[in-house]
Structure formats: C-alpha cells, structure tokens
Amino acid sequence: MLNKKALQLITLFLLLLVPGIFFGNLVLVGMSLVPLLLLIVGLAFSPPRVVSVEAIKINTPVWAGDVSLVTRTVRTSAGAGLVKIRQPLPPEFDLVAGSNLALHWQWFQPATLEINFQLKLAKRGRYTVPPLDWVSLHPLGYRAAQGSGGNHIDVEVWPRFYLPKTVKSLPGLSVSPFPSADIAKIGIPGQDFREIRKYVTGDPIKNINWRATARRAEQSFWPLVNEFEREGRKSVMIYLHASQAVEIGNTIENGIESGLEAACNLLFYYLEKGYRTGIYVCGNPPRYFYPDTGRLQFRKVLRQLIDLKPGYWPKDLLTAVELTRDYVLGYNPLSIVISTFDNRSGPALEKAVHQLRQPSIMVIGIDAYGLVPQENQYEKELLPLLRLQNRPLVRRLRGAGANVIEWHPDHESFSRIFSRQVWAR
C-alpha cells in the first residue's frame, strides 16, 4: 500500500506533466519525469519482512529479584530498508543489561538478527511476556510493514526467598525461636480423633467427613473434615498483616513485599524442622492455610501468595486471631505476627498480641520507612522522627510479653537477621 510520500510524488508528477502538455512546455514535461522515475525505482523493491521468530524461553518458576537471560533470534526476508525489532516487557521487569530494541539496515539479502538482554524480575506475580513487535521501512519511505511474531510466555514470579543459614544460639542475648516443649521434629497423624472442623485450603480430600457434610448441607455448602491428633509434633502459626496500612514504600519494594519475604523464610525454616506450620494472610481475599508439614505445604502456600493483593482494613489482623483461636488454645503453637510499626497498623497489632495471650509470641516489626523514595533533604531528616514515633509501641509490645525483632529491609535480608537470632526480650 502506498504511503503519503508516494502519493506526493504522483501528485507532483501530475502537477508538472499536465501544465507541460497543455502549454507545450518540454521543460515541465522533462521535470515531471524526475518524480516518476523516483517512484518507479522505489516501487521496484519492497522493504524486508520478518518471516520467523524463535520462541522465547524463561525457566519458571523464578524468584523475585532473580535475573534471567532472554534471547530472541529473528529471520527476515529479502528486501531493502530499515528493520526495527522490539520485545515489549511488563512494567515490573527491569532491564539490567543489553537492550530489548534492535535496528538493522538491510540491503536485499535475507538476514538473521539477534537481541540479547537480561531481565530482573523485580516483583512477585503472574505476568505475560507478549510476542515480539517489528517494523520495516522502505529506504525512500514509500512503504512500511509491521507485525508481531514469536510466542508469548507466562511467567510465575514467586515471593523473594533466601535459604536461612544455621541459627546459632547466643546465650543471654536470644530467646528461643522454637515452640515451647519442643520434643520432636517428626511425627504422623495419630488415630485419636480430635474434632470436626470446616475445610480450609490444603486439607487432604481423604479427610473430608462426607456424612457430616451432607447433614449440614442446608446450613453451609462448605465441607467438614476430620482432624486427628499429631504425634510428637509441635506447631507454628504465622499471621501476615497484608492490609493497605502496611503498603509503605514504592511499587516494587514495600511493607507487603517485605512481609512476604519474612513469611516465606519462616515458613520454610519451620517446615524443614518438621513442625506443623500454618499461616493466615490478611490480604484481599484473606487466606488461611491450616497447619501442616512438608515441602508440599510450602509450595502450596507460595502458589497462593503470588497473587496476593492488600486487604482493606488493619482490623483484619484481629479477625485472623479470632478465627484461629480454637487452634491456638488447643495446640499452644508459637505465634508469629508479621506487620509494620506505624500509626495505622500499630493499634491492630497491639490488640492482636493481647488477644493471643500466649507465652510464645514473636512479632516481626518491619521498618518500611527506608523503602520510601526520599527526594529531598527534608524527607531524609523526617525518617528518624518517624522511627522515634514508633518506640512507645515497641515498648508496649515487649511489656505484653512478645519477643520483638525490628527489621530494616532496606539494609539487610530477613534471612540474615533470623540467622543471628538476636531478639530483644
């Protein structure tokens, strides 16, 4: 299809030719041949086109913060002109090396182009990398072609996670991070019946009590499951506060993402120790994973946390404590609350600690103020004042019997802090 430039040459040819013939002016007739010759020469060949694009491959799943190498190989047809290829990327992907854009000037012969770049998958979630876009331009600008090629690929980015190092005991400085009366690391479900409860995400299908479920079909469609006592197995219950109140920071690094990092490290560590570990995520929607064991529990939780969105109210943390009260009273687990220290989430955090009323309570306080972009000197000087404002809350939590660990995610990873095991009394 002819573009504007080609139409302009045709118009110029006619504007010179018609008056030249009408007035018998051979000069105008001769001048009209110039745009005509340019048009004929330009239309004698076409710009190249992309004929094939090799499939893109990214090994999935990947962890947030990982860097992946991406290679695209493009083959073009014969033709002359400029070829521009570009690989679109989701906004959450950072280009750390190379370029996702390439330009190539081609003279008639087919060519093979390649673009290589490295991506940092900055934030957990499910993303789609679209097909490659290409545009080819005629040397004289008469024609243009465009299109897309290759495959799209779905990428799962899991929450950032570092394998915790060996936890060392520091007498006099540390408080044990293990459940009280830690008598065994392994165990299987016993034969002693404990209770019938509602089905929660991850419960084995074989534990569903179909008769009890049928009897209550008119009241609730939710299945009921049999719960049995565990032999020699202590448990851990993690509460992750993921409401909008803790979303302090930027779009990539904030209180929620840091809380996910802490929760993943704790979940993996205690499951590897053999403890029954559960987690309640106060997000939108809230998710409750009944305490269980093994790496299957870890992968099951992580797959659900990929799509975590912040909840609406800080009081969702109190709702989580209330819904798990029966389990806490029955098993006396080590309760771990992960939240930020600030005016919005602080009151709910303090009430949750008082409602748990356990001898084994740990609070992971995320100092997310360092993740907020600081554009001027005033904002830099405001940071210490905000942290000073939270000191009374920390003292009250410790006075209530909670072991409080303050974590600055802008300085070090949670895995490193947890490995030191230096928790204030």
C-alpha positions as CSV (number, residue, x, y, z in Angstrom):
1,M,0.0,0.0,0.0
2,L,1.4,3.4,-1.0
3,N,2.0,5.9,1.8
4,K,1.9,9.6,1.9
5,K,5.3,10.2,0.3
6,A,4.5,8.0,-2.8
7,L,1.2,9.9,-3.2
8,Q,3.0,13.2,-3.0
9,L,5.4,12.1,-5.9
10,I,2.4,11.1,-8.0
11,T,0.7,14.4,-7.3
12,L,4.0,16.3,-8.2
13,F,4.3,14.3,-11.4
14,L,0.8,15.2,-12.5
15,L,1.2,18.9,-11.5
16,L,4.2,19.1,-13.8
17,L,3.0,16.9,-16.6
18,V,-0.4,18.4,-17.2
19,P,0.7,22.1,-17.5
20,G,3.7,21.0,-19.6
21,I,1.4,19.2,-22.1
22,F,-1.2,22.0,-22.0
23,F,1.3,24.8,-22.7
24,G,3.6,22.6,-24.8
25,N,6.5,23.2,-22.3
26,L,9.0,20.4,-22.7
27,V,10.9,21.6,-19.7
28,L,7.9,20.9,-17.4
29,V,7.4,17.6,-19.1
30,G,11.0,16.7,-18.5
31,M,10.9,17.8,-14.9
32,S,7.8,15.6,-14.4
33,L,9.8,12.6,-15.2
34,V,12.0,13.0,-12.2
35,P,9.4,12.2,-9.5
36,L,8.0,9.5,-11.8
37,L,11.5,7.8,-12.1
38,L,11.9,8.1,-8.3
39,L,8.5,6.4,-7.8
40,I,9.3,3.6,-10.3
41,V,12.7,2.9,-8.8
42,G,11.3,2.9,-5.3
43,L,8.4,0.6,-6.1
44,A,10.8,-1.9,-7.8
45,F,11.7,-3.4,-4.5
46,S,10.0,-3.9,-1.1
47,P,11.2,-3.5,2.4
48,P,12.1,-6.7,4.2
49,R,9.6,-8.6,6.4
50,V,10.1,-10.8,9.5
51,V,9.5,-14.4,8.5
52,S,10.3,-16.2,11.7
53,V,11.0,-15.6,15.4
54,E,12.4,-18.2,17.6
55,A,10.4,-19.0,20.7
56,I,11.5,-17.2,23.9
57,K,12.3,-19.3,27.0
58,I,12.3,-18.3,30.6
59,N,12.7,-21.1,33.2
60,T,9.7,-20.9,35.5
61,P,9.0,-20.5,38.3
62,V,11.5,-17.9,39.3
63,W,12.0,-15.9,42.5
64,A,11.5,-12.2,42.8
65,G,14.9,-10.4,42.3
66,D,16.3,-13.1,40.0
67,V,18.0,-12.1,36.8
68,S,17.1,-14.1,33.6
69,L,18.8,-14.0,30.2
70,V,16.4,-13.6,27.3
71,T,17.4,-14.2,23.6
72,R,15.3,-13.6,20.5
73,T,16.5,-14.7,17.1
74,V,14.7,-13.1,14.1
75,R,15.0,-14.0,10.4
76,T,14.0,-11.6,7.7
77,S,13.0,-12.0,4.0
78,A,14.9,-10.4,1.1
79,G,14.4,-6.6,0.7
80,A,16.0,-3.3,1.4
81,G,15.3,-0.9,4.2
82,L,15.5,-0.4,7.9
83,V,14.2,-3.2,10.2
84,K,13.3,-2.3,13.8
85,I,12.5,-5.1,16.3
86,R,11.4,-4.6,19.9
87,Q,10.5,-7.0,22.7
88,P,7.7,-5.5,24.9
89,L,8.1,-6.2,28.6
90,P,5.8,-5.9,31.6
91,P,6.5,-2.7,33.6
92,E,7.5,-4.8,36.7
93,F,10.5,-6.2,34.8
94,D,13.8,-4.2,35.0
95,L,16.2,-4.3,32.0
96,V,19.6,-4.6,33.7
97,A,21.8,-5.4,30.7
98,G,21.6,-5.4,26.9
99,S,18.7,-3.9,25.0
100,N,15.2,-5.2,24.0
101,L,15.4,-3.0,20.9
102,A,17.5,-3.5,17.8
103,L,17.9,-1.7,14.5
104,H,19.3,-3.2,11.3
105,W,19.8,-1.7,7.8
106,Q,19.4,-4.4,5.2
107,W,20.4,-4.5,1.5
108,F,18.3,-7.0,-0.4
109,Q,19.8,-10.2,1.1
110,P,17.9,-12.0,3.9
111,A,19.4,-11.5,7.4
112,T,19.4,-13.1,10.8
113,L,19.1,-10.7,13.8
114,E,19.5,-11.5,17.5
115,I,18.7,-9.5,20.6
116,N,20.1,-10.4,24.0
117,F,19.2,-8.8,27.3
118,Q,19.0,-9.6,31.0
119,L,15.8,-9.0,33.0
120,K,15.4,-8.6,36.7
121,L,12.1,-9.9,37.7
122,A,11.5,-7.4,40.4
123,K,8.1,-8.2,41.9
124,R,6.2,-11.4,42.5
125,G,3.1,-12.1,40.5
126,R,1.9,-13.8,37.3
127,Y,3.0,-12.0,34.1
128,T,2.8,-12.5,30.3
129,V,5.7,-11.5,28.1
130,P,4.0,-10.6,24.7
131,P,5.2,-11.6,21.2
132,L,8.0,-9.5,19.5
133,D,7.0,-6.4,17.6
134,W,8.7,-5.4,14.3
135,V,8.6,-2.6,11.8
136,S,10.3,-2.3,8.4
137,L,10.7,0.9,6.4
138,H,11.4,1.4,2.7
139,P,14.7,3.2,2.0
140,L,12.8,6.1,0.3
141,G,9.9,5.9,2.8
142,Y,7.4,4.7,0.2
143,R,6.3,1.6,2.0
144,A,6.2,0.3,5.6
145,A,5.4,-3.1,7.0
146,Q,4.8,-4.1,10.6
147,G,3.6,-7.0,12.7
148,S,4.4,-9.3,15.6
149,G,5.9,-12.7,15.8
150,G,7.0,-15.4,18.1
151,N,5.3,-16.8,21.1
152,H,4.1,-15.2,24.3
153,I,5.1,-16.8,27.6
154,D,3.5,-16.8,31.0
155,V,5.9,-16.3,33.9
156,E,5.3,-17.0,37.6
157,V,7.5,-14.9,39.9
158,W,7.4,-16.3,43.4
159,P,8.0,-14.1,46.5
160,R,11.6,-13.4,47.3
161,F,13.2,-16.1,49.4
162,Y,16.6,-16.9,50.8
163,L,17.6,-20.2,52.4
164,P,18.1,-19.4,56.1
165,K,21.5,-20.2,57.4
166,T,22.2,-22.2,60.6
167,V,20.6,-20.5,63.5
168,K,23.2,-20.0,66.2
169,S,22.3,-19.8,69.9
170,L,23.6,-16.7,71.7
171,P,23.1,-17.2,75.5
172,G,22.0,-14.2,77.3
173,L,21.0,-12.3,74.2
174,S,18.5,-14.5,72.4
175,V,15.1,-16.0,73.1
176,S,14.4,-19.4,71.6
177,P,12.6,-19.2,68.3
178,F,11.1,-22.7,68.7
179,P,7.7,-23.7,70.1
180,S,7.7,-24.4,73.9
181,A,8.2,-28.1,74.9
182,D,9.9,-28.9,71.6
183,I,10.0,-32.6,72.0
184,A,10.2,-34.0,68.4
185,K,10.8,-32.9,64.9
186,I,8.9,-35.7,63.1
187,G,5.5,-37.3,63.6
188,I,2.5,-38.6,61.7
189,P,-1.2,-38.0,62.3
190,G,-2.4,-40.3,65.1
191,Q,-5.5,-42.3,65.4
192,D,-7.0,-40.2,68.2
193,F,-9.9,-38.2,66.8
194,R,-9.7,-34.5,67.8
195,E,-12.6,-32.6,66.2
196,I,-14.6,-31.9,63.1
197,R,-13.9,-28.6,61.6
198,K,-14.5,-26.7,58.4
199,Y,-12.4,-27.4,55.3
200,V,-9.5,-25.0,54.7
201,T,-7.2,-24.7,51.7
202,G,-4.8,-27.6,51.5
203,D,-6.7,-30.2,53.6
204,P,-6.5,-33.7,52.1
205,I,-9.6,-34.9,50.3
206,K,-9.5,-38.1,52.2
207,N,-10.1,-36.3,55.5
208,I,-13.5,-34.9,54.4
209,N,-16.3,-36.3,56.5
210,W,-18.9,-36.7,53.8
211,R,-21.7,-37.7,56.2
212,A,-21.3,-34.7,58.4
213,T,-21.1,-32.5,55.4
214,A,-24.3,-33.9,54.0
215,R,-26.1,-33.4,57.3
216,R,-25.2,-29.7,57.2
217,A,-25.8,-29.2,53.5
218,E,-28.8,-26.9,54.2
219,Q,-26.8,-24.7,56.5
220,S,-23.5,-24.5,54.6
221,F,-22.1,-25.8,51.4
222,W,-18.5,-25.9,52.9
223,P,-17.2,-29.4,53.5
224,L,-16.3,-30.6,57.0
225,V,-13.1,-32.6,57.7
226,N,-11.9,-34.9,60.5
227,E,-8.9,-33.6,62.5
228,F,-6.7,-36.1,64.3
229,E,-4.1,-35.5,67.0
230,R,-0.5,-35.3,65.8
231,E,2.1,-37.5,67.5
232,G,5.2,-35.7,68.8
233,R,4.7,-32.6,66.7
234,K,4.8,-29.0,67.8
235,S,3.2,-26.3,65.7
236,V,3.8,-22.7,64.5
237,M,1.2,-20.2,63.5
238,I,2.2,-17.2,61.3
239,Y,0.0,-14.2,60.9
240,L,0.9,-12.0,58.0
241,H,-0.6,-8.5,58.1
242,A,-1.1,-7.5,54.5
243,S,-3.6,-4.7,54.5
244,Q,-3.2,-1.4,52.8
245,A,-1.9,0.0,56.1
246,V,1.4,-1.8,55.6
247,E,1.9,-0.9,52.0
248,I,4.6,1.6,52.8
249,G,7.3,2.1,50.2
250,N,7.3,2.0,46.4
251,T,5.5,-0.3,44.0
252,I,8.3,-2.8,43.9
253,E,9.6,-2.8,47.5
254,N,7.2,-2.1,50.3
255,G,5.9,-3.4,53.6
256,I,3.8,-6.1,52.0
257,E,6.6,-7.5,49.8
258,S,9.0,-7.5,52.8
259,G,6.3,-9.2,54.9
260,L,6.1,-11.9,52.2
261,E,9.8,-12.4,52.3
262,A,9.8,-12.8,56.1
263,A,6.8,-15.2,55.9
264,C,8.4,-17.4,53.3
265,N,11.7,-17.7,55.2
266,L,9.9,-18.6,58.4
267,L,7.6,-21.0,56.7
268,F,10.4,-22.8,55.0
269,Y,12.6,-22.9,58.2
270,Y,9.9,-24.4,60.5
271,L,8.7,-26.9,57.9
272,E,12.2,-28.1,57.4
273,K,12.4,-28.5,61.2
274,G,9.4,-30.8,61.0
275,Y,6.9,-28.5,62.7
276,R,3.3,-28.2,61.7
277,T,3.2,-24.7,60.3
278,G,0.2,-22.7,59.2
279,I,-0.2,-19.2,58.0
280,Y,-3.1,-16.7,57.9
281,V,-2.7,-14.0,55.3
282,C,-4.7,-10.9,56.0
283,G,-5.0,-9.8,52.3
284,N,-7.7,-9.5,49.7
285,P,-9.2,-12.0,50.0
286,P,-7.9,-13.4,53.3
287,R,-6.3,-16.8,53.1
288,Y,-5.9,-19.4,55.8
289,F,-3.7,-22.4,55.4
290,Y,-4.3,-24.9,58.2
291,P,-1.0,-26.0,59.9
292,D,0.6,-28.9,58.1
293,T,4.0,-30.4,57.4
294,G,6.4,-31.0,54.5
295,R,7.5,-29.1,51.4
296,L,4.2,-29.7,49.8
297,Q,2.7,-27.3,52.3
298,F,5.4,-24.7,51.4
299,R,4.8,-24.9,47.7
300,K,1.0,-24.8,48.2
301,V,1.3,-21.6,50.2
302,L,3.7,-19.9,47.8
303,R,1.5,-20.5,44.8
304,Q,-1.4,-18.7,46.6
305,L,0.8,-15.8,47.7
306,I,1.8,-15.0,44.1
307,D,-1.5,-13.2,43.5
308,L,-1.7,-11.6,47.0
309,K,-3.4,-8.2,47.0
310,P,-3.5,-5.9,50.0
311,G,-6.6,-6.0,52.2
312,Y,-8.7,-3.0,53.1
313,W,-8.6,-2.8,56.9
314,P,-5.9,-3.2,59.6
315,K,-8.5,-4.8,61.8
316,D,-8.4,-7.9,59.5
317,L,-5.5,-9.0,61.7
318,L,-7.8,-9.1,64.7
319,T,-10.3,-11.2,62.6
320,A,-7.5,-13.6,61.8
321,V,-6.7,-14.1,65.5
322,E,-10.3,-14.6,66.3
323,L,-10.8,-17.2,63.6
324,T,-7.7,-19.2,64.7
325,R,-8.5,-19.0,68.4
326,D,-9.6,-22.6,68.7
327,Y,-6.4,-23.9,67.2
328,V,-4.3,-21.7,69.3
329,L,-6.0,-22.7,72.5
330,G,-5.8,-26.4,71.6
331,Y,-2.2,-26.7,70.3
332,N,-0.5,-23.8,72.0
333,P,1.7,-23.0,68.9
334,L,4.5,-20.5,68.6
335,S,2.6,-17.5,67.2
336,I,4.4,-15.1,64.9
337,V,2.9,-11.8,63.8
338,I,4.4,-10.0,60.9
339,S,3.5,-6.4,60.5
340,T,4.8,-2.8,60.2
341,F,5.3,-0.3,63.0
342,D,3.2,2.8,62.2
343,N,0.1,4.7,63.4
344,R,-2.3,2.8,61.1
345,S,-1.2,-0.8,61.8
346,G,0.1,-0.3,65.3
347,P,-3.3,-0.4,67.2
348,A,-4.4,-3.6,65.5
349,L,-1.0,-5.2,66.1
350,E,-1.1,-4.4,69.8
351,K,-4.6,-5.7,70.2
352,A,-3.7,-8.9,68.4
353,V,-0.8,-9.6,70.8
354,H,-3.1,-9.1,73.8
355,Q,-5.7,-11.4,72.3
356,L,-3.3,-14.2,71.7
357,R,-2.2,-14.2,75.3
358,Q,0.5,-16.9,74.9
359,P,3.9,-17.4,76.4
360,S,5.4,-17.9,72.9
361,I,4.6,-14.8,70.8
362,M,7.0,-13.3,68.3
363,V,6.5,-10.0,66.5
364,I,8.4,-9.2,63.3
365,G,8.2,-5.5,63.0
366,I,9.1,-4.2,59.5
367,D,10.6,-0.7,59.3
368,A,9.4,0.1,55.8
369,Y,10.1,3.8,56.0
370,G,13.6,3.3,54.4
371,L,11.8,1.9,51.3
372,V,10.0,5.2,50.7
373,P,11.8,7.3,48.0
374,Q,13.5,10.3,49.6
375,E,13.6,13.2,47.1
376,N,15.0,16.0,49.3
377,Q,16.8,16.7,52.5
378,Y,13.6,17.3,54.4
379,E,12.3,13.8,53.7
380,K,15.7,12.3,54.8
381,E,15.6,14.1,58.1
382,L,12.0,13.1,58.6
383,L,12.9,9.4,58.6
384,P,14.5,9.3,62.1
385,L,11.5,11.2,63.6
386,L,9.0,8.6,62.2
387,R,11.1,5.8,63.7
388,L,11.2,7.6,67.0
389,Q,7.5,7.9,67.0
390,N,7.1,4.1,67.0
391,R,9.3,3.5,70.0
392,P,6.4,3.5,72.5
393,L,4.6,0.8,70.5
394,V,7.7,-1.4,70.6
395,R,8.0,-0.9,74.4
396,R,4.3,-1.8,74.9
397,L,4.6,-5.0,72.8
398,R,7.6,-6.1,74.8
399,G,5.8,-5.3,78.0
400,A,3.0,-7.6,76.9
401,G,5.5,-10.5,76.7
402,A,6.2,-10.5,73.0
403,N,9.6,-11.1,71.6
404,V,10.1,-8.2,69.1
405,I,12.5,-8.2,66.3
406,E,12.8,-5.0,64.3
407,W,13.8,-5.5,60.7
408,H,15.1,-2.8,58.3
409,P,14.6,-4.4,54.8
410,D,16.5,-1.6,53.1
411,H,19.7,-2.6,55.0
412,E,19.7,-6.4,55.1
413,S,17.7,-9.5,54.2
414,F,15.4,-11.2,56.7
415,S,17.4,-14.4,56.3
416,R,20.4,-12.7,57.8
417,I,18.5,-11.2,60.7
418,F,16.8,-14.5,61.5
419,S,20.2,-16.4,61.4
420,R,21.6,-14.1,64.1
421,Q,18.7,-14.9,66.4
422,V,19.2,-11.8,68.4
423,W,15.7,-11.0,69.6
424,A,15.1,-8.4,72.3
425,R,13.4,-9.5,75.5
